[in-house]
Amino acid sequence: IKQFFKKVDTDNSDSISKEELRVVLNSLGKEKLDEDDIDYVFRSFDRNNDGSIQIQEFYFLIAKERLDAEGSARTMQQVLETVICRALEKCVEHKQQIQDRKTEGKKKGPKTAVELLELESKGQGCGAGCKQMCG
């Protein structure tokens, strides 16, 4: 994991910037992602919301995925791609929830998938708490 992290961290800053993540996404065939999608994936990795992905945050997601897939022989790139795909699936889900809320005429609450992700990271996702908060 550390070697792969260093490969992604092209400026050797000991953290991954959004631009470095964009390069990885492009290399995985995700070049058609819009800025919101890239921001969502980045924020999914940036657990402490400091604007960069440290090795601990990267390790957390990658190691968790590797444990979930224990017994299958996958490369680090395949594991990373799985983690990114899961984040993108969640992003699509969040975008749909926001679109459904707009269709229902609700004006309160999160306006973007990233805002919804931030609420979830604070334990205020679109469960009962979000429905109470957003009406």
Secondary structure, 3 states (H helix, E strand, C coil): CHHHHHHHCCCCCCEECHHHHHHHHHHCCCCCCCHHHHHHHHHHHCCCCCCCEEHHHHHHHHHHHHHHCCCCCCCHHHHHHHHHHHHHHHHHHHHHHHHHHHHCCCCCCCCCHHHHHHHHHCCCCCCHHHHHHHC
